[in-house]
């Protein structure tokens, strides 16, 4: 019996990727999470509390929308899972709602987070405000500049935003700073990781909280088409939380094509890219073994993407296993292709997508479909935060 693609083994490994590589100072925190996360998450009272917040606060279920003009262009059925309609404008809140209730059960009163595009930071600040908890968000200095509206939202919600000024001053460096903070405050602090990365149990925990996306897709597609299985599920991947959520309940259905789209930046072979599966080798970053863009002697190569949320040199271990096993199809889209797709979707469907999601739309041009295919694209977030970038391309 092969292991399921959506669940790690007892040590947190998906195939050869995963695990928990952590400093001694964090051992107690991570061990407690490992010991208790499933027991807490499977408790009926906890599930009821999460479901109530997702329904009444986040606005779930999010719609599954048939994009008729985009479908006509590609000669197939293209359905959009509208995570952009969640409270705060992206899928990130599915995970922060779950983790804030988990932190409460663990008695932890101080919350830290890292953020790239700012959506996870906003979602963390939002649930901390809801629950009256202290919130500190680490964000790369470069990302603070390019995602100013989200920084303002975090501050308005009462969070302290701390710039990461080392390295490339982006998501990787913000994560380093958050881990450093956690080491210094091991007793009262819960680290809400925003993606399916980090030491076990984070990749599994975040994927489970995000799996509400694919659970809803199955139900909605059945209502709308008579089949709960799409032929393709397409999602952008940086660390990969929206993709993990969109793929989760289809990974054991071999007839469903799983399509992950990475950021090619200026091009996969230009030294200005974030296409980890194309450029990476196995290595350890931020507490787990995964695919990682690195030099011959193991130094992390700085990634590049026009999208702050995809500007990460690694990929979650679940996705690394999907790539290595061949279960997932991994494509990439350049900055220019993503920008073109963002404008196209805006003008065809009246939906301005996040730059991250625009990469998923761009990959549709690299695929061939038949008229009766059911293609679901996870529209992971809305594009308000990226308007400053989009404005540079308006002529």
C-alpha positions in Angstrom: 0.0 0.0 0.0 1.6 3.3 -1.1 1.3 6.2 1.3 -1.4 8.8 0.5 0.0 11.9 -1.3 -1.9 14.3 1.0 -0.7 12.8 4.3 2.9 12.6 5.7 4.1 9.6 7.6 4.6 9.6 11.4 7.9 11.6 11.1 6.3 14.2 8.8 7.8 12.9 5.5 6.0 12.9 2.2 8.2 10.4 0.4 11.7 11.6 0.9 10.7 15.2 1.8 9.6 16.8 5.1 10.7 16.1 8.6 11.5 18.6 11.4 15.0 20.1 11.4 14.9 22.6 14.2 17.2 24.3 16.8 17.2 22.7 20.2 15.5 25.8 21.7 12.4 25.1 19.6 12.2 21.4 20.4 9.6 21.7 23.1 7.2 23.9 21.0 7.4 21.7 17.9 7.2 18.4 19.9 4.0 19.7 21.7 2.5 20.7 18.3 3.4 17.3 16.9 1.8 15.5 19.8 -1.4 17.6 20.0 -2.3 19.1 16.6 -4.3 16.1 15.3 -6.1 15.4 18.6 -7.1 19.1 18.8 -8.1 19.4 15.1 -10.2 16.2 15.3 -12.0 17.3 18.4 -15.7 17.9 17.4 -15.9 21.1 19.4 -12.8 22.5 17.7 -14.2 21.5 14.3 -17.5 23.2 15.2 -15.7 26.4 16.2 -13.6 26.5 13.0 -16.6 25.8 10.8 -18.6 28.6 12.5 -15.9 31.1 11.9 -15.3 30.0 8.3 -19.0 30.4 7.7 -19.9 33.6 9.6 -16.6 35.5 9.6 -14.7 34.4 6.5 -17.8 33.9 4.3 -17.4 30.3 3.2 -18.3 28.4 1.2 -16.7 30.5 -1.6 -18.4 30.3 -5.0 -17.4 28.0 -7.8 -17.9 30.2 -10.9 -18.0 29.2 -14.6 -15.9 31.7 -16.4 -17.7 31.7 -19.7 -15.6 34.0 -21.8 -12.3 32.4 -20.5 -13.9 29.0 -21.2 -14.7 30.0 -24.8 -11.2 31.2 -25.4 -9.8 27.8 -24.3 -12.6 25.7 -25.8 -13.4 24.0 -22.5 -15.2 24.6 -19.1 -13.1 26.7 -16.8 -14.4 27.0 -13.3 -12.9 29.5 -10.8 -12.8 28.7 -7.1 -13.3 32.2 -5.7 -10.9 32.4 -2.8 -10.6 36.1 -3.6 -14.0 36.5 -2.0 -12.9 35.3 1.4 -12.7 38.0 4.2 -9.3 39.8 3.7 -9.2 38.9 0.0 -7.4 35.5 -0.1 -7.3 31.9 1.0 -4.8 32.7 3.7 -7.5 33.3 6.3 -8.6 29.6 6.2 -5.4 28.7 7.9 -5.1 31.6 10.3 -8.6 30.9 11.7 -7.7 27.3 12.3 -4.3 28.1 13.9 -5.5 30.9 16.1 -8.1 28.5 17.6 -5.3 25.9 18.0 -3.1 28.5 19.7 -5.9 29.3 22.2 -6.2 25.5 23.0 -2.5 25.5 23.6 -2.7 28.5 25.9 -0.4 30.7 23.8 -1.1 34.4 23.9 1.5 35.9 21.5 1.3 35.3 17.8 4.1 35.8 15.2 4.0 35.3 11.5 6.0 35.9 8.3 4.5 37.3 5.1 5.6 37.9 1.5 2.7 39.4 -0.4 1.2 40.6 2.9 -2.0 38.5 2.6 -0.9 36.0 5.3 0.2 38.9 7.5 -3.2 40.6 7.1 -5.0 37.3 7.8 -3.0 36.8 10.9 -3.5 40.3 12.1 -7.2 39.9 11.5 -7.7 36.9 13.6 -5.4 38.3 16.4 -7.6 41.4 16.5 -10.7 39.1 16.6 -9.2 37.2 19.6 -7.4 40.1 21.3 -4.0 38.6 21.0 -0.6 40.3 20.5 0.6 40.0 16.9 4.0 40.6 15.4 4.5 40.1 11.6 7.9 39.9 9.9 8.1 41.1 6.3 11.0 41.7 4.0 11.9 45.4 3.5 11.5 45.0 -0.3 8.0 43.5 0.2 7.0 46.2 2.6 7.6 48.7 -0.3 5.8 46.7 -3.0 2.8 45.7 -0.8 2.2 49.0 1.0 -1.7 48.7 1.2 -1.3 45.4 3.1 1.2 46.9 5.5 -1.3 49.6 6.3 -4.0 47.1 6.9 -1.9 45.1 9.3 -1.0 48.2 11.3 -4.7 49.3 11.3 -5.6 45.9 12.8 -3.1 46.4 15.6 -0.2 44.3 14.4 3.5 45.3 14.8 5.2 44.9 11.3 8.9 44.3 11.6 11.0 44.7 8.4 13.6 42.0 7.6 16.6 43.9 6.3 19.0 40.9 5.6 19.6 38.9 2.4 17.1 39.6 -0.4 14.8 41.4 2.0 11.9 39.2 0.9 9.9 36.2 2.2 12.9 33.9 3.0 14.4 36.6 5.2 11.1 37.4 6.9 10.8 33.6 7.7 14.4 33.6 9.2 13.5 36.6 11.4 10.2 35.0 12.6 12.1 31.7 13.5 14.7 33.8 15.4 11.8 35.5 17.4 10.3 32.1 18.2 13.6 30.9 19.5 13.7 33.9 21.8 10.1 33.5 23.0 9.5 29.8 23.2 7.1 29.8 26.2 4.2 32.2 25.3 4.4 32.4 21.4 2.8 30.5 18.6 4.3 30.9 15.1 1.5 30.8 12.5 3.3 29.7 9.3 1.4 30.8 6.3 2.3 28.1 3.8 2.8 24.3 3.6 6.5 24.8 4.6 8.4 24.6 7.9 9.1 21.7 10.3 6.5 18.9 10.7 3.6 19.3 11.6 3.2 22.6 9.8 3.0 21.4 6.2 0.3 18.9 7.2 -1.5 21.2 9.6 -1.7 24.1 7.0 -2.7 21.7 4.2 -5.5 20.3 6.4 -6.8 23.8 7.2 -6.7 24.8 3.5 -8.3 21.5 2.4 -11.7 23.1 2.9 -11.1 24.5 -0.6 -11.1 21.1 -2.4 -13.8 19.7 -0.1 -16.1 22.5 -1.3 -15.0 22.1 -5.0 -16.1 18.4 -4.9 -19.5 19.3 -3.5 -20.0 22.3 -5.8 -18.9 20.6 -9.0 -21.2 17.7 -8.3 -24.1 20.2 -7.9 -23.2 22.0 -11.1 -22.0 19.3 -13.5 -23.2 16.0 -12.0 -19.5 14.9 -11.3 -17.6 15.8 -8.2 -14.2 15.3 -10.0 -12.7 17.9 -12.2 -10.4 16.7 -15.0 -7.8 19.3 -14.0 -7.1 21.4 -10.9 -4.7 24.3 -11.5 -3.1 26.5 -8.8 0.0 28.7 -8.4 2.7 27.4 -6.1 5.3 29.4 -4.1 5.4 27.6 -0.8 2.1 26.2 -1.9 -0.8 26.6 0.6 -3.6 27.5 -1.9 -2.4 24.6 -4.1 -2.3 22.2 -1.2 -5.8 23.2 -0.3 -7.1 22.9 -3.9 -5.4 19.6 -4.6 -5.9 17.9 -1.2 -9.1 15.9 -1.8 -8.1 15.0 -5.4 -4.6 13.6 -4.8 -5.9 10.0 -4.5 -8.1 10.3 -7.6 -5.7 9.4 -10.4 -8.0 10.6 -13.2 -7.7 14.2 -11.9 -4.7 16.1 -13.4 -2.9 18.1 -10.6 -1.3 21.2 -12.2 1.1 23.4 -10.1 2.4 26.6 -11.6 5.6 28.2 -10.4 7.0 31.6 -11.0 9.6 31.6 -13.8 10.5 35.2 -13.2 12.5 36.6 -16.1 12.8 33.0 -17.4 13.9 29.7 -15.9 17.5 30.0 -17.2 18.1 33.7 -16.4 19.3 33.6 -12.8 16.1 35.6 -12.1 13.5 32.9 -11.3 11.6 31.1 -8.6 10.8 27.9 -10.4 12.0 25.6 -7.6 11.2 22.2 -9.2 13.2 23.2 -12.4 16.1 24.7 -10.6 16.2 23.1 -7.1 17.9 20.2 -5.5 17.0 18.5 -2.2 18.1 20.6 0.8 16.9 21.8 4.2 15.3 25.3 4.6 13.2 26.6 7.4 12.9 23.3 9.2 12.2 20.7 6.5 13.9 18.8 3.7 12.5 19.8 0.3 13.5 21.0 -3.1 15.5 24.2 -2.7 17.3 26.6 -5.1 20.9 26.4 -4.0 24.5 26.7 -5.1 26.9 23.8 -5.3 28.0 24.3 -1.7 24.4 24.6 -0.4 24.0 28.3 -0.2 20.4 29.5 -0.9 20.1 31.2 -4.3 18.0 34.3 -4.1 14.7 33.8 -6.1 13.0 36.4 -8.3 9.3 36.9 -9.1 7.3 40.0 -9.8 4.9 38.4 -7.3 5.9 38.8 -3.7 3.9 35.7 -2.7 5.8 33.4 -5.1 9.3 34.9 -4.4 10.5 31.9 -2.4 13.6 29.7 -3.1 11.9 26.5 -1.9 8.6 24.6 -2.1 6.5 22.7 0.4 7.5 19.0 1.0 4.1 17.8 -0.2 4.6 19.5 -3.5 8.2 18.3 -3.8 6.9 14.8 -3.4 4.1 15.4 -6.0 6.8 16.6 -8.4 9.3 13.8 -7.8 6.7 11.1 -7.9 5.2 12.4 -11.1 1.7 12.8 -9.5 1.8 16.5 -10.1 2.4 18.3 -13.4 4.6 21.3 -12.7 4.6 24.3 -15.2 6.0 27.8 -14.8 5.0 31.2 -16.0 7.2 34.3 -16.4 6.6 37.8 -15.0 5.4 39.0 -18.4 3.1 36.1 -19.0 1.5 36.6 -15.5 1.0 40.3 -16.1 -0.6 39.6 -19.5 -2.9 37.0 -18.0 -3.9 39.3 -15.2 -5.1 41.9 -17.7 -6.8 39.2 -19.8 -8.8 37.8 -16.9 -9.7 41.3 -15.7 -11.1 42.2 -19.1 -12.7 38.8 -19.9 -14.3 38.1 -16.5 -14.4 41.3 -14.6 -12.2 39.8 -11.9 -8.8 41.4 -11.1 -6.7 38.5 -9.8 -3.7 38.6 -7.4 -0.4 38.4 -9.3 0.2 35.0 -7.8 -3.0 33.6 -9.3 -2.2 35.3 -12.6 0.6 32.7 -13.0 -2.0 29.9 -12.8 -4.1 31.6 -15.5 -1.0 32.0 -17.7 -0.3 28.3 -17.6 -3.7 27.6 -19.3 -2.0 28.7 -22.5 0.5 25.9 -22.2 -2.2 23.2 -22.0 -4.6 21.6 -24.4 -8.2 20.8 -23.3 -11.2 19.0 -24.8 -14.6 20.7 -24.8 -16.0 18.5 -22.0 -13.1 18.9 -19.6 -13.8 20.4 -16.2 -10.9 22.6 -15.4 -10.9 24.2 -11.9 -8.5 27.1 -11.3 -7.9 28.2 -7.7 -8.3 31.9 -7.8 -6.3 32.3 -4.6 -6.6 36.1 -4.0 -7.8 39.4 -5.4 -5.5 41.9 -7.1 -6.1 45.1 -5.0 -2.7 44.6 -3.3 -1.0 44.4 -6.8 -2.5 47.5 -8.4 0.7 49.5 -8.0 2.5 46.8 -10.0 -0.3 46.6 -12.6 -0.3 50.4 -13.0 3.2 50.2 -14.3 1.9 48.2 -17.3 -1.1 50.3 -18.2 -0.5 52.2 -21.4 
